[in-house]
């Protein structure tokens, strides 16, 4: 398992509603935005979908670690996803 460590910048619920073209219901999802630094020292913002965002709302501005999975489609960039195992 990998761990993503960074500063929590936002914790909220996004999405929801209905797709106007297809009528498909879009479910809401809880997300946490985590700011990290790359090897050059530049800021990167990662958006992780989590089971519930409410535990993180009081942690904004604090440094935290998140368990994640990583994959690289096409070998161009690495994507991360929350992994609560």
VOBA-1610 file (N, C-alpha, C; in pm, whole numbers, padded with zeros to 5 digits, always signed):
BEGIN
Unk+00085-00118+00000Unk+00000+00000+00000Unk+00089+00124+00000Unk+00045+00225-00069Unk+00113+00353-00075Unk+00043+00453+00016Unk+00117+00554+00057Unk+00059+00659+00139Unk+00086+00794+00074Unk-00019+00875+00060Unk-00007+01011+00008Unk-00013+01104+00128Unk+00092+01182+00148Unk+00096+01278+00259Unk+00095+01419+00202Unk+00014+01504+00263Unk+00006+01642+00217Unk-00088+01722+00305Unk-00112+01845+00264Unk-00198+01937+00339Unk-00339+01930+00282Unk-00436+01910+00369Unk-00577+01905+00327Unk-00621+02047+00292Unk-00667+02066+00169Unk-00711+02198+00123Unk-00863+02212+00120Unk-00935+02102+00099Unk-01082+02108+00094Unk-01137+01969+00118Unk-01256+01964+00176Unk-01331+01840+00194Unk-01477+01874+00170Unk-01536+01811+00068Unk-01673+01848+00032Unk-01741+01736-00044Unk-01869+01756-00069Unk-01946+01664-00151Unk-01972+01732-00284Unk-01944+01661-00394Unk-01963+01721-00526Unk-02052+01631-00611Unk-02094+01683-00724Unk-02175+01606-00817Unk-02322+01616-00784Unk-02394+01519-00829Unk-02537+01518-00806Unk-02611+01586-00919Unk-02734+01551-00935Unk-02816+01612-01039Unk-02853+01511-01146Unk-02895+01564-01261Unk-02939+01480-01372Unk-02871+01529-01499Unk-02818+01436-01579Unk-02760+01468-01708Unk-02873+01513-01802Unk-02864+01634-01854Unk-02972+01689-01935Unk-02991+01614-02067Unk-02884+01560-02123Unk-02895+01489-02251Unk-02950+01349-02235Unk-02901+01275-02136Unk-02939+01134-02123Unk-03043+01107-02016Unk-03060+01202-01923Unk-03154+01182-01813Unk-03095+01095-01702Unk-02969+01059-01716Unk-02902+00976-01616Unk-02882+01053-01486Unk-02911+00989-01374Unk-02892+01051-01243Unk-02744+01043-01208Unk-02685+01158-01174Unk-02544+01166-01137Unk-02537+01163-00984Unk-02475+01060-00927Unk-02468+01052-00781Unk-02369+01154-00724Unk-02390+01192-00599Unk-02294+01278-00531Unk-02179+01191-00483Unk-02063+01255-00460Unk-01949+01182-00404Unk-01871+01274-00312Unk-01815+01215-00210Unk-01734+01288-00114Unk-01590+01291-00162Unk-01529+01409-00162Unk-01391+01423-00206Unk-01309+01503-00106Unk-01178+01478-00108Unk-01082+01554-00029Unk-00973+01600-00125Unk-00938+01729-00120Unk-00828+01781-00200Unk-00704+01788-00112Unk-00595+01728-00161Unk-00471+01722-00086Unk-00361+01788-00167Unk-00291+01883-00107Unk-00181+01952-00175Unk-00050+01886-00136Unk+00028+01848-00238Unk+00159+01788-00216Unk+00262+01867-00297Unk+00388+01826-00287Unk+00493+01887-00368Unk+00559+01779-00451Unk+00589+01813-00578Unk+00658+01717-00664Unk+00808+01726-00639Unk+00886+01652-00715Unk+01032+01646-00695Unk+01099+01782-00715Unk+01035+01871-00792Unk+01091+02004-00816Unk+01049+02106-00711Unk+00961+02065-00621Unk+00912+02157-00519Unk+00788+02233-00559Unk+00730+02198-00674Unk+00608+02264-00719Unk+00486+02199-00655Unk+00383+02278-00629Unk+00262+02227-00566Unk+00178+02147-00664Unk+00122+02036-00616Unk+00028+01955-00692Unk-00096+01936-00607Unk-00211+01936-00670Unk-00337+01916-00600Unk-00398+01785-00645Unk-00420+01694-00550Unk-00480+01563-00578Unk-00621+01562-00521Unk-00715+01514-00600Unk-00853+01501-00555Unk-00880+01353-00531Unk-00908+01316-00407Unk-00935+01178-00370Unk-01083+01162-00337Unk-01147+01062-00395Unk-01284+01028-00358Unk-01277+00940-00235Unk-01345+00979-00128Unk-01342+00907-00001Unk-01484+00864+00036Unk-01497+00764+00125Unk-01631+00719+00163Unk-01715+00829+00229Unk-01650+00914+00310Unk-01722+01022+00379Unk-01626+01138+00401Unk-01662+01257+00356Unk-01574+01373+00367Unk-01582+01442+00504Unk-01687+01416+00580Unk-01709+01491+00705Unk-01596+01477+00808Unk-01526+01364+00821Unk-01416+01360+00918Unk-01301+01455+00882Unk-01293+01496+00756Unk-01181+01579+00712Unk-01213+01728+00711Unk-01339+01766+00732Unk-01375+01909+00726Unk-01307+01989+00835Unk-01283+01930+00949Unk-01212+01999+01058Unk-01062+01991+01046Unk-01012+01924+00943Unk-00868+01905+00925Unk-00809+01993+00814Unk-00887+02086+00761Unk-00838+02171+00651Unk-00720+02255+00700Unk-00612+02253+00621Unk-00490+02325+00655Unk-00391+02240+00733Unk-00431+02120+00770Unk-00342+02031+00846Unk-00280+01927+00755Unk-00163+01879+00792Unk-00094+01775+00717Unk-00150+01640+00758Unk-00186+01558+00659Unk-00241+01425+00685Unk-00185+01326+00584Unk-00203+01198+00616Unk-00164+01090+00525Unk-00287+01010+00487Unk-00291+00966+00360Unk-00404+00891+00308Unk-00353+00763+00242Unk-00417+00649+00269Unk-00379+00527+00198Unk-00434+00536+00054Unk-00350+00506-00044Unk-00391+00518-00184Unk-00342+00398-00265Unk-00404+00379-00381Unk-00357+00288-00484Unk-00311+00375-00600Unk-00214+00328-00676Unk-00164+00405-00790Unk-00168+00319-00916Unk-00195+00383-01029Unk-00188+00316-01158Unk-00151+00418-01264Unk-00091+00370-01373Unk-00044+00458-01479Unk-00099+00411-01614Unk-00216+00463-01653Unk-00271+00423-01783Unk-00186+00479-01897Unk-00132+00391-01979Unk-00050+00437-02090Unk+00090+00480-02050Unk+00122+00474-01922Unk+00255+00509-01875Unk+00289+00656-01880Unk+00190+00742-01899Unk+00217+00885-01911Unk+00214+00954-01775Unk+00108+00932-01699Unk+00096+00994-01568Unk+00048+00890-01468Unk+00068+00917-01341Unk+00026+00825-01236Unk-00101+00880-01172Unk-00203+00797-01163Unk-00329+00834-01099Unk-00335+00769-00960Unk-00403+00836-00868Unk-00417+00787-00732Unk-00564+00773-00697Unk-00596+00675-00614Unk-00730+00659-00562Unk-00722+00617-00416Unk-00815+00664-00336Unk-00821+00632-00194Unk-00840+00482-00176Unk-00767+00422-00082Unk-00774+00277-00057Unk-00778+00254+00093Unk-00896+00237+00152Unk-00910+00230+00298Unk-00866+00099+00362Unk-00805+00008+00287Unk-00767-00121+00346Unk-00682-00109+00466
//
